């Protein structure tokens, strides 16, 4: 198990109480969301009243922060993610509200705790379960977003740089996805997308999900009229981004369609 230790000094204008509050309620959750490689993240706040200080080696930090990683590979993954410009900027912006960054010191130690293998396996499983829950919630959110035709909220499910294929061919970008959805559903009446039989495979900050989908479409202003159903499967690739888990690749594979395809605004039964 690998442990990194950071000695952190608070900004001079922050009280100890304000420093701790911001760290616990803002900065720590941000770090947790950005780095799934961290399996344990502890903040040890210095109590100056109980410190053994000296003129030779004064205590000039306010938190001893520990980050544990199950393997060296996980730590290297943490370093690689830290170098991502978007991630680095998000961290720097928030650290500016909290730390005297010029005084930050960080070191790596090799830790050998009791029951190392058991603890590492437990933390890895908890990390995977958190990712699985986020993916399931993302799929459920997608169904509600599309049925509400809340196109502005598509970016709560999909990354801005996604690629996708809903049947006609390859497309890229959130704007193209929005145009694709609106072309077929803006002129349609109520819809209901039912997503189930979900399988999820998590690999660190990436995940793949396969989910069955049944999409029912109704003609506008005709609640008792004909319907058009599309049945198929979404194959999605997810990544953990600064905003949370997002779909970066979607392939919609349709098995069958039933009903009246003219219910869709473009009369194209290939999408749903």
N, C-alpha and C positions, 0 to 999 in steps of 0.2 A: 504494500500500500504506500502511495506517495502522498506526502503532506507539504503544502506550501504555507508559509507563515508570513503575514504582512504586518509591519509595524506602522501604524497610521496615526497621524496627528490631526486633530480637529482644527477647523478654521478659528482664527483668533477671536472672531466676533461671535462665536457660538458658545453657549454655556454647555456644561457637561450633559445636563438634562436634555437640551435641545439637540445636541449631537447624537445622543443615544436614540431619541425619538425618531429623528430623521433616518438614521441608519436602519433601525428596525422596521419602520413603516414604509420607507421609500427605496433606500439603496439596496438593502438585503433582498427584498422581493425582485428587484430588477436583475441582480446578479443571478439569483435562482432561475429566473425565466430565460436568461441568455445562455447559461452554461449547464446543460444537463449532465455534463461530465463530472460535476462536483457531487460527490455522494454524501458529504458532510460539510457543513458550513457553520463555524462557530465564531462568535464575537466575544472577546474577553476584554471588558472595559476596565481600564486602570483606575484603581481607587488610590488617589494620591495620599490620603490620610494613613493608609496602611502600607505605603511603599517604603522600601529600603533604598533611599536615594543617597547620592554622594556627589561631591564636587567633581570627582574624577570621571564618573560615568552617570550623568544626570538622566533621569527618565524624561524623555522629550517626545513621548507618544501617548496616545489616549486609548488605543485599541490594539490588542494582539489578535489578529483575525486569522483563523485556521481554515484551510480548504483541503479536503481529503479527496484523493482519486484512487480508484481501485487498482489501476495499472499505470505504468509509464505511458502507454499508448493513449490512455484517457487524458493524462496531463498534456501530452503533445497535442491532442485534439483541442483542449482548452486554449493552448497557446495559439493554435491556428485560427480558432474562432475569434480570439482577442484581436488578431491582426486584421480581421475583416473591417473595412472602413466604416460601414454602418454601425457595427457593434462597438468598435473603438470610440466612435463619436458619441454614441448613446452613453457609454460609461464615462467618458471625459466630461460630458455636459452635466451629468449627475454628480460626479465627484467634485466638480467645482462648487457645488452647493454645500459640501460637507467637509472636505479635507484641505489641509495645506499640502498640496500635491508635491511640492518641492522637498518635503520631508519623508515621503513614502519610501519604505525599504521592504524588500520582499526576498525571501530565501526559500529553498526547497530542502526538505529533509526526508529521509527514508524512515517511515514509521513501521514498527512491527507490533501491532496490538494483539491482544488475546483474541482467539477465535477469528483470525484474519480472514480465512476463506469463507466462514459462515457470514460474517458481517459484510464482506464485499458482495456476496451473492444476494444478501437481503437488500442492500442498498440498490444494487443493479435492478432487482425485481421491482422495487418501489418506483424507481425512475421509469421503468418500462410501463408500469401501471398508470403513472401520471400521463405519459405520452398517449397511451391507448384511450384514456378518458378524454383527453383533449381532442383526439381525432374523432371519436364518436360524437362529441358535442359539436365539432365542426360540421360533420355530415348532417346532423339534425338541424343545425343553424342554416345550412344551405337550403334544405327543404323548405324551411319557413321563409327564408329570404326570397326564394324564387316564387313561392306561392303568393307572397304578398306583393310581388313585383317591385321589391325594394332594391332597385338596381344599384343604388349608391352604396348598399351594404355588402355587395359582392366581395369587396376587399377585406371583409372580416373573415372570409373563408379562403380566398385565393390570393396568391402573391401577385404583385404587379407584373412580374416578369414570367408568368406562367406560360406554358404551351399546352395546347389541348386539341383534341379531335373528337367532335361530336358525330362524326359520320361522313360528312362531305370531304374532309381533308384537314390538313394541319393548319393551325392558326396560333398566334402568339399575342400575349398582352391582355390586360384587364379590359381595355377599351374594346378590343375585338370580341372578347367573351360577352361583354355587355351588349354589343351590337347583335351578336348571334342570338342571345336570349330574347332581346326585344323584337327582333325580326319575326320570331315565331309566336311570341306570347303576348305582345302588346295588344293585338287585335283579338285575342282569345278571351273567353270568359274565365270563370273560376277554374283553378287547377289544384290538384293535390298530388304531391310527390311523396310516396311511401318508400322509405329506405330501410332495408333489413338484411339479415343473414350476413352480418359484417364480419370480416376477418381482417386482422391487423398484425403486421410484422414490424417491430421496432428495431432500429439499428442506431443507437446513440441519438443524434439530432435529426435523423431521418426515419421515415416510416412509409410503409406501403399498405393501402387498404383496398379490399375488394368488397363491394356492397351491391346487393340486388336493388333495383329500383323499379317501381311501378308508377307511371305518371298518367293521371287521368286529366283530360281536358274537356271543358264544357263550352258550348257556344255562348257567346255573350248575349245576355237578355233572353235566354231560353233555358230556364232552370229545369224544366221537365223534358227537354229535348234529348237529342242524340249526344253521345260522348265519343271521345277518341282516346284509346289507351295505348301507351308505349311501355313495353317490358324489356328490361335489359340489365346491364351491370355497369357500375362505375369502377374503373381501375384508376386509383389515385396515388401519386407520389407526394409525400408531405415533407416539409422541412421546418425546423424550428428557427423562426426569424425573430428579430427584436420585438415585433408586435405579437408574437405567439406562433402557434403552429399554423401553417398555411399550405394549401395545395399548390405545388409547382408544376404538376403535370396531371392532366386528366384525359383518359380515353373512355368514351362512352360506347359500349358495345350493345347494340339492340338486337334482341332475339325475335320479337314479333310485335305487330301493331294490329289493333282491332278497332272497328268503328268507322266514323266519318272523318277522313283526314282533312277535309275542307274546314274543319273547326279551327285548325291552326291558321293564323293570319296569312301565311304564304302558301297554304295548302300542301306543305311538305311534311310527309309522315316520318321523315328520317330523324327528326329531333323531338325532344320532349323535356 
